[in-house]
Amino acid sequence: MNKELADALYVWNARASAALFELIHHFEVLLRNTIVRVLETVPPQKNGIPGTPWIQQSAQVFDVVRRLKTRQ
């Protein structure tokens, strides 16, 4: 393989990768926002899924929100 073709393929690969990362980024944001919207409609449950913000450390979250509101 000659150097010019190798360089051209390298540049093409970098551009294709950059384009895919932008697409993946947009998909990730849309998916995350959709998940959050759906989770917001689910009321907190004592035996909910571990790791949900309503179960684990919710007291700390509410404390931070309260402190931020008092700073305004």
SESEFI-278643 format. One record per residue: x, y, z of N, C-alpha, C in turn; residue in one letter; chain; residue number from 1. Coordinates in Angstrom, 2 decimals. Each point is the difference from the previous one (the first is absolute). Last residue first. Layout:
residues N
site n.east:X&n.north:Y&n.up:Z&ca.east:X&ca.north:Y&ca.up:Z&c.east:X&c.north:Y&c.up:Z&residuo:A&cadena:A&num:NUM
...
end
This chain:
residues 72
site n.east:-30.29&n.north:31.34&n.up:46.75&ca.east:-0.49&ca.north:0.90&ca.up:-1.07&c.east:-0.57&c.north:1.26&c.up:0.56&residuo:Q&cadena:A&num:72
site n.east:1.63&n.north:-3.83&n.up:2.59&ca.east:1.08&ca.north:0.87&ca.up:-0.48&c.east:-0.50&c.north:1.04&c.up:-0.99&residuo:R&cadena:A&num:71
site n.east:-2.78&n.north:-3.49&n.up:1.84&ca.east:0.23&ca.north:1.05&ca.up:0.99&c.east:1.10&c.north:0.95&c.up:-0.43&residuo:T&cadena:A&num:70
site n.east:-1.06&n.north:-3.80&n.up:-2.68&ca.east:-1.11&ca.north:0.95&ca.up:-0.03&c.east:0.22&c.north:1.13&c.up:1.00&residuo:K&cadena:A&num:69
site n.east:3.09&n.north:-3.56&n.up:-0.11&ca.east:0.11&ca.north:0.84&ca.up:-1.20&c.east:-1.11&c.north:1.03&c.up:-0.07&residuo:L&cadena:A&num:68
site n.east:-0.09&n.north:-3.21&n.up:3.49&ca.east:1.10&ca.north:0.97&ca.up:0.18&c.east:0.16&c.north:0.92&c.up:-1.19&residuo:R&cadena:A&num:67
site n.east:-3.20&n.north:-3.48&n.up:-0.28&ca.east:-0.41&ca.north:0.99&ca.up:1.01&c.east:1.09&c.north:1.05&c.up:0.18&residuo:R&cadena:A&num:66
site n.east:0.99&n.north:-3.64&n.up:-2.78&ca.east:-1.01&ca.north:0.87&ca.up:-0.64&c.east:-0.42&c.north:1.09&c.up:0.98&residuo:V&cadena:A&num:65
site n.east:2.83&n.north:-3.30&n.up:1.70&ca.east:0.72&ca.north:0.87&ca.up:-0.94&c.east:-0.97&c.north:0.96&c.up:-0.68&residuo:V&cadena:A&num:64
site n.east:-1.88&n.north:-3.25&n.up:2.79&ca.east:0.79&ca.north:0.95&ca.up:0.79&c.east:0.74&c.north:0.98&c.up:-0.90&residuo:D&cadena:A&num:63
site n.east:-2.33&n.north:-3.59&n.up:-1.96&ca.east:-0.93&ca.north:1.02&ca.up:0.49&c.east:0.73&c.north:1.05&c.up:0.83&residuo:F&cadena:A&num:62
site n.east:2.52&n.north:-3.64&n.up:-1.47&ca.east:-0.43&ca.north:0.78&ca.up:-1.16&c.east:-0.93&c.north:1.13&c.up:0.46&residuo:V&cadena:A&num:61
site n.east:1.39&n.north:-3.14&n.up:3.19&ca.east:1.09&ca.north:0.91&ca.up:-0.36&c.east:-0.40&c.north:0.88&c.up:-1.18&residuo:Q&cadena:A&num:60
site n.east:-3.01&n.north:-3.33&n.up:1.34&ca.east:0.08&ca.north:1.03&ca.up:1.04&c.east:1.11&c.north:0.99&c.up:-0.33&residuo:A&cadena:A&num:59
site n.east:-0.58&n.north:-3.82&n.up:-2.70&ca.east:-0.97&ca.north:1.04&ca.up:-0.31&c.east:0.04&c.north:1.10&c.up:1.05&residuo:S&cadena:A&num:58
site n.east:2.68&n.north:-4.30&n.up:-0.68&ca.east:0.52&ca.north:1.35&ca.up:0.24&c.east:-0.99&c.north:1.10&c.up:-0.33&residuo:Q&cadena:A&num:57
site n.east:-1.61&n.north:-4.54&n.up:-1.66&ca.east:1.34&ca.north:0.18&ca.up:0.55&c.east:0.37&c.north:1.48&c.up:0.05&residuo:Q&cadena:A&num:56
site n.east:-4.40&n.north:-1.10&n.up:-1.53&ca.east:0.31&ca.north:-0.94&ca.up:1.07&c.east:1.33&c.north:0.34&c.up:0.65&residuo:I&cadena:A&num:55
site n.east:-1.80&n.north:2.37&n.up:-3.76&ca.east:-1.02&ca.north:0.09&ca.up:1.03&c.east:0.34&c.north:-0.86&c.up:1.20&residuo:W&cadena:A&num:54
site n.east:2.64&n.north:0.16&n.up:-4.06&ca.east:0.21&ca.north:1.17&ca.up:0.87&c.east:-1.03&c.north:0.11&c.up:1.11&residuo:P&cadena:A&num:53
site n.east:1.60&n.north:-4.76&n.up:-1.94&ca.east:-0.84&ca.north:1.09&ca.up:-0.47&c.east:0.16&c.north:1.18&c.up:0.95&residuo:T&cadena:A&num:52
site n.east:2.13&n.north:-4.25&n.up:0.72&ca.east:0.73&ca.north:0.98&ca.up:-0.80&c.east:-0.87&c.north:1.12&c.up:-0.52&residuo:G&cadena:A&num:51
site n.east:-2.10&n.north:-4.81&n.up:1.05&ca.east:1.14&ca.north:0.63&ca.up:0.68&c.east:0.73&c.north:0.96&c.up:-0.94&residuo:P&cadena:A&num:50
site n.east:-5.25&n.north:-1.06&n.up:-0.42&ca.east:1.26&ca.north:-0.45&ca.up:-0.56&c.east:1.15&c.north:0.68&c.up:0.74&residuo:I&cadena:A&num:49
site n.east:-4.43&n.north:-0.37&n.up:2.83&ca.east:0.31&ca.north:0.34&ca.up:-1.38&c.east:1.35&c.north:-0.53&c.up:-0.43&residuo:G&cadena:A&num:48
site n.east:-3.06&n.north:-0.13&n.up:4.16&ca.east:0.72&ca.north:-1.14&ca.up:-0.56&c.east:0.35&c.north:0.22&c.up:-1.47&residuo:N&cadena:A&num:47
site n.east:-2.31&n.north:3.39&n.up:2.38&ca.east:0.99&ca.north:-0.48&ca.up:0.97&c.east:0.85&c.north:-1.12&c.up:-0.57&residuo:K&cadena:A&num:46
site n.east:-2.07&n.north:3.79&n.up:-3.16&ca.east:-0.46&ca.north:-1.20&ca.up:0.68&c.east:1.09&c.north:-0.48&c.up:0.94&residuo:Q&cadena:A&num:45
site n.east:-1.75&n.north:4.69&n.up:-3.16&ca.east:1.00&ca.north:-0.73&ca.up:0.77&c.east:-0.62&c.north:-1.19&c.up:0.72&residuo:P&cadena:A&num:44
site n.east:-2.19&n.north:1.65&n.up:-4.63&ca.east:0.11&ca.north:0.45&ca.up:1.38&c.east:1.06&c.north:-0.80&c.up:0.76&residuo:P&cadena:A&num:43
site n.east:-0.18&n.north:1.23&n.up:-5.31&ca.east:-0.12&ca.north:-1.14&ca.up:0.91&c.east:0.14&c.north:0.50&c.up:1.43&residuo:V&cadena:A&num:42
site n.east:0.55&n.north:2.80&n.up:-3.83&ca.east:-1.41&ca.north:-0.34&ca.up:0.12&c.east:-0.24&c.north:-1.15&c.up:0.97&residuo:T&cadena:A&num:41
site n.east:4.39&n.north:1.59&n.up:-1.18&ca.east:-0.69&ca.north:1.04&ca.up:0.76&c.east:-1.49&c.north:-0.29&c.up:0.17&residuo:E&cadena:A&num:40
site n.east:2.79&n.north:-2.78&n.up:-2.70&ca.east:0.22&ca.north:-0.23&ca.up:1.43&c.east:-0.71&c.north:1.04&c.up:0.86&residuo:L&cadena:A&num:39
site n.east:-0.07&n.north:0.53&n.up:-4.71&ca.east:-0.79&ca.north:-1.17&ca.up:0.40&c.east:0.15&c.north:-0.25&c.up:1.49&residuo:V&cadena:A&num:38
site n.east:2.61&n.north:3.43&n.up:-1.85&ca.east:-1.43&ca.north:0.35&ca.up:-0.08&c.east:-0.88&c.north:-1.16&c.up:0.44&residuo:R&cadena:A&num:37
site n.east:4.65&n.north:-0.79&n.up:-0.31&ca.east:-0.32&ca.north:0.88&ca.up:1.13&c.east:-1.47&c.north:0.36&c.up:-0.01&residuo:V&cadena:A&num:36
site n.east:1.61&n.north:-2.46&n.up:-3.65&ca.east:0.00&ca.north:-0.82&ca.up:1.22&c.east:-0.38&c.north:0.85&c.up:1.20&residuo:I&cadena:A&num:35
site n.east:0.60&n.north:2.25&n.up:-4.05&ca.east:-1.21&ca.north:-0.82&ca.up:-0.04&c.east:-0.11&c.north:-0.86&c.up:1.25&residuo:T&cadena:A&num:34
site n.east:3.90&n.north:2.54&n.up:-0.59&ca.east:-1.14&ca.north:0.87&ca.up:0.30&c.east:-1.31&c.north:-0.78&c.up:-0.01&residuo:N&cadena:A&num:33
site n.east:3.91&n.north:-2.32&n.up:-1.28&ca.east:0.06&ca.north:0.36&ca.up:1.43&c.east:-1.19&c.north:0.89&c.up:0.38&residuo:R&cadena:A&num:32
site n.east:0.51&n.north:-1.11&n.up:-4.57&ca.east:-0.35&ca.north:-1.18&ca.up:0.79&c.east:-0.04&c.north:0.33&c.up:1.49&residuo:L&cadena:A&num:31
site n.east:1.46&n.north:3.37&n.up:-2.97&ca.east:-1.43&ca.north:-0.29&ca.up:-0.19&c.east:-0.44&c.north:-1.19&c.up:0.85&residuo:L&cadena:A&num:30
site n.east:4.58&n.north:1.02&n.up:0.00&ca.east:-0.75&ca.north:1.07&ca.up:0.67&c.east:-1.50&c.north:-0.26&c.up:-0.13&residuo:V&cadena:A&num:29
site n.east:2.87&n.north:-2.92&n.up:-2.32&ca.east:0.14&ca.north:-0.18&ca.up:1.45&c.east:-0.80&c.north:1.04&c.up:0.77&residuo:E&cadena:A&num:28
site n.east:0.26&n.north:0.35&n.up:-4.74&ca.east:-0.82&ca.north:-1.14&ca.up:0.41&c.east:0.04&c.north:-0.18&c.up:1.51&residuo:F&cadena:A&num:27
site n.east:2.82&n.north:3.25&n.up:-1.86&ca.east:-1.40&ca.north:0.42&ca.up:-0.07&c.east:-0.93&c.north:-1.12&c.up:0.44&residuo:H&cadena:A&num:26
site n.east:4.61&n.north:-1.03&n.up:-0.23&ca.east:-0.26&ca.north:1.02&ca.up:1.03&c.east:-1.48&c.north:0.40&c.up:0.01&residuo:H&cadena:A&num:25
site n.east:1.57&n.north:-2.82&n.up:-3.43&ca.east:-0.13&ca.north:-0.72&ca.up:1.27&c.east:-0.32&c.north:0.97&c.up:1.13&residuo:I&cadena:A&num:24
site n.east:0.94&n.north:1.90&n.up:-4.19&ca.east:-1.26&ca.north:-0.74&ca.up:-0.05&c.east:-0.25&c.north:-0.74&c.up:1.32&residuo:L&cadena:A&num:23
site n.east:4.12&n.north:2.14&n.up:-0.51&ca.east:-1.06&ca.north:1.00&ca.up:0.10&c.east:-1.37&c.north:-0.68&c.up:0.01&residuo:E&cadena:A&num:22
site n.east:3.76&n.north:-2.71&n.up:-0.71&ca.east:-0.07&ca.north:0.46&ca.up:1.38&c.east:-1.07&c.north:1.05&c.up:0.19&residuo:F&cadena:A&num:21
site n.east:0.88&n.north:-1.56&n.up:-4.36&ca.east:-0.71&ca.north:-0.98&ca.up:0.81&c.east:-0.10&c.north:0.43&c.up:1.45&residuo:L&cadena:A&num:20
site n.east:2.53&n.north:2.66&n.up:-2.96&ca.east:-1.42&ca.north:0.07&ca.up:-0.35&c.east:-0.81&c.north:-0.99&c.up:0.84&residuo:A&cadena:A&num:19
site n.east:4.67&n.north:-0.09&n.up:0.44&ca.east:-0.54&ca.north:1.24&ca.up:0.57&c.east:-1.49&c.north:0.11&c.up:-0.29&residuo:A&cadena:A&num:18
site n.east:2.32&n.north:-3.60&n.up:-1.97&ca.east:-0.11&ca.north:-0.17&ca.up:1.45&c.east:-0.61&c.north:1.24&c.up:0.66&residuo:S&cadena:A&num:17
site n.east:0.98&n.north:0.22&n.up:-4.57&ca.east:-1.13&ca.north:-0.91&ca.up:0.22&c.east:-0.21&c.north:-0.21&c.up:1.50&residuo:A&cadena:A&num:16
site n.east:3.76&n.north:2.52&n.up:-1.28&ca.east:-1.25&ca.north:0.73&ca.up:-0.27&c.east:-1.23&c.north:-0.87&c.up:0.25&residuo:R&cadena:A&num:15
site n.east:4.27&n.north:-1.99&n.up:0.41&ca.east:-0.17&ca.north:1.01&ca.up:1.04&c.east:-1.31&c.north:0.76&c.up:-0.19&residuo:A&cadena:A&num:14
site n.east:1.24&n.north:-3.10&n.up:-3.33&ca.east:-0.36&ca.north:-0.68&ca.up:1.24&c.east:-0.24&c.north:1.00&c.up:1.13&residuo:N&cadena:A&num:13
site n.east:1.66&n.north:1.63&n.up:-4.11&ca.east:-1.38&ca.north:-0.45&ca.up:-0.15&c.east:-0.50&c.north:-0.66&c.up:1.29&residuo:W&cadena:A&num:12
site n.east:4.52&n.north:1.20&n.up:-0.19&ca.east:-0.84&ca.north:1.20&ca.up:0.09&c.east:-1.47&c.north:-0.40&c.up:-0.11&residuo:V&cadena:A&num:11
site n.east:3.09&n.north:-3.43&n.up:-0.65&ca.east:0.09&ca.north:0.47&ca.up:1.39&c.east:-0.92&c.north:1.21&c.up:0.21&residuo:Y&cadena:A&num:10
site n.east:0.54&n.north:-1.67&n.up:-4.36&ca.east:-0.84&ca.north:-0.88&ca.up:0.80&c.east:0.00&c.north:0.42&c.up:1.47&residuo:L&cadena:A&num:9
site n.east:2.87&n.north:2.32&n.up:-2.90&ca.east:-1.40&ca.north:0.28&ca.up:-0.35&c.east:-0.95&c.north:-0.87&c.up:0.82&residuo:A&cadena:A&num:8
site n.east:4.63&n.north:-0.81&n.up:0.42&ca.east:-0.36&ca.north:1.30&ca.up:0.60&c.east:-1.47&c.north:0.34&c.up:-0.26&residuo:D&cadena:A&num:7
site n.east:1.72&n.north:-3.83&n.up:-2.09&ca.east:-0.07&ca.north:-0.21&ca.up:1.45&c.east:-0.40&c.north:1.29&c.up:0.71&residuo:A&cadena:A&num:6
site n.east:0.82&n.north:0.25&n.up:-4.59&ca.east:-1.25&ca.north:-0.72&ca.up:0.25&c.east:-0.18&c.north:-0.24&c.up:1.50&residuo:L&cadena:A&num:5
site n.east:4.04&n.north:1.94&n.up:-1.33&ca.east:-1.11&ca.north:0.92&ca.up:-0.28&c.east:-1.36&c.north:-0.66&c.up:0.27&residuo:E&cadena:A&num:4
site n.east:4.05&n.north:-2.58&n.up:0.31&ca.east:-0.17&ca.north:0.93&ca.up:1.12&c.east:-1.19&c.north:0.94&c.up:-0.22&residuo:K&cadena:A&num:3
site n.east:-0.02&n.north:-4.92&n.up:-2.27&ca.east:0.85&ca.north:1.19&ca.up:-0.03&c.east:-0.38&c.north:0.96&c.up:1.12&residuo:N&cadena:A&num:2
site n.east:-0.14&n.north:-5.55&n.up:-0.29&ca.east:-0.87&ca.north:1.18&ca.up:0.00&c.east:0.91&c.north:1.23&c.up:0.00&residuo:M&cadena:A&num:1
end
